[in-house]
C-alpha cells in the first residue's frame, strides 16, 4: 500500500513544529532512503510505500520523543493536519457546509492520500454519522486514530460542537473494515 507525499509532509511539519528538539535524533534512526525524504526532500505528489515511509517513521518519532501515549500522539497529528489543511484554501468550504457534508467529502478524499483506500459515510443522522474505512490492509492503530482525529477536527471546524468518536469495528483488530461512529451536539 502507498501513501501520498503530502501526508508525509504533514507529519514532517508536525514533528518539526511540535517536537523540533527531537528531529535530528529521529533522522539518525531512519534508513538512508527514508531519511532523505524526512530531511525535506519529500515529493508531495509522489506515492511512497506506506510501512517504511509513513507508519514506521511515525512510531520511531514517538519512541525518540518519548511519547507516553501513542494514540494521543497520533490524534495530535490528525488535529494538526486538519487545522493546516482545512483552515487554508478550504476555509470557506468548511464554514459553509454541514458537518455531514464535510465528513462525506473528507472521507471520499481518503484515496487521495492513501492509495486504494476507501472511506465512505455509511449512515448519518442529524448529529451523528458513521465513517467506514476499507481496502486498507496496512492500517494500524496510530493511523486509524490519526484519521479519526482529523475527521473529528473537520467536524469541529464545520461548527459541530462537542464532537466525540468511537471506533466500533477496526481493521487493526481483524475486521475487514473499520467503522468510526462520530456524534456531536
N, C-alpha and C positions, 0 to 999 in steps of 0.2 A: 504494500500500500504506500501511497505517496502523499506528501504534504506540500502545499504551495509555499514558495519562499517568503511571501508576505506574512504568513503565520509565524515563520521562524523569525522574521524581522520584528514582529510584535514582541516575541519572547526576549529577543536581544535588547530591545528598547526598555522593556520592563526590568530585566536583570540590571541593566546599566543605571537606570533611573532610581530604582529602589534598593539595590544591593551592590552598588558600584565597587565598594571596597573588596568584594569577593571575586570580582570579574577576572582578574589576572590569574588567580588560583584556579578558577573554573576552567579557563582556557588551557592551562597546563594539563588538566585531566582528560582532555578530548583527544581522540585520534587525529592524526595530522590532517586528513581530508576534511573532517568536520570542523577542526579548529579554524581552517581557512575561512569557512563560512561565518563562524561566530566572531572572527576578527573584523568583520564588517564587509566581507565580500559576498554577501548573500544576494542572489539574483531574485528579486521579488516575484518575477514571472515564471521562474523555473520550478519544476517539480523535483522534490528530494525524497529519498527513501525515509519513511516516517520513523522507523525504530531508531536508526543510527543518528539521524539529523534532527530529531524533534523530541521523541519520547525519552531516549537515553540522556540527552543533554539536560532536559528538564529535571530529571531525577538527580543527575550529577550536580547540577546547580543547587538543588535543595540540600543535598548532602554537604557540599562545600560551604554553603551559607548557614549550615547547622539549623535548618528549618525544623521546628518542633512538630509541626503538623502539615504533612504533605498535601492533604485535602484543602486546608485553609490557604496554603501557598498557591495551589492550582486555582482556587476560587479568586484569589487576588489577581492572578494573571488574567483570568477571564474578565473580571471587572475592569481592569486597566485597559484591556484590548477593546472592550465595548465603549469605554469612555473616549478613547482615542479615535476609534473608527466612527462612532455614531454621533459625536459632537462636532465633527468637522463637516465634511461635504454632505453628509446625510442628516444634518441637524434639522433642517426644515421638514424633511420627510418624517422624521421621528416625532416631531411636535404636532404634526397634523394628522397622524394616523392613530387608529385604535390600538390598544395593546395586542389584541388578537392578530391584527393585520401585520404589525411589526414582527411578531414572532413567526408568523407564517412566512413572511419574506426572508427573515433571518434563517429559518430552517431550510428553506429552499435553496439558500446560497451555500449550504454546507459543502456540497460537492465542488464549489469554487475553491475551497481551502483544503479539503480532504478528498483526494481523487477517488471517485466511485462511491463515496459515502452518500447515504440518502437520509435526509432529515425532512420530516413532514408532520404537520399538525393533524392528528388522527381524530381528535374530539375537542370541542370547545364549548364554553358557555359564557355567560355574562362576565364572570370574574375568574375564569379558570380555563386552562387548556392542557392538552397532553401532546408532548413532542415525542415522536418516535424516531429513533436512530437505527438504521440498518445498513447492511453491507459495509461493515466497519470492523473487520476481524482484528485489527491491531489496537482497537480502543482499549485504553487502560483506565484505571480508577482516577488517576490525576487528570487525564484529558477529559474524561466524562464530566468531572466536576468543573473543569475549566469551561467546557461548552455550556453546562447548566448555569454557571455564574455569569457568563457572557449573556445568555438569554435572559436571566433574571434582571441584569442591569439594563438590557434593552427594554424590557417591560417597564422598569422604573423610569427610564428616560421618556417613555411614551405615556407618562403620567399615572401608571398603575402604582398604587400605594401598598406598602407592607407586603411585598412580593416574597413568597416562600416557594421552595420546591422540594419534592420528594422523588427519589429515583425508585419507581415501582418495580421495574424489571431492568436487568443490566446484562449487557454482553459480557462484562467483566466477571459475572457470576455464572456464566454458562448459558444464558438465554440467547436466542438468536437475534433479539432486538433489545434495545434499551428504550424504556418509556419513562419520561420525566413529566411528572404532574406539577404544574405551576398554578398557584392560586394567589389572588390579591384582593384588596378592598376597592 
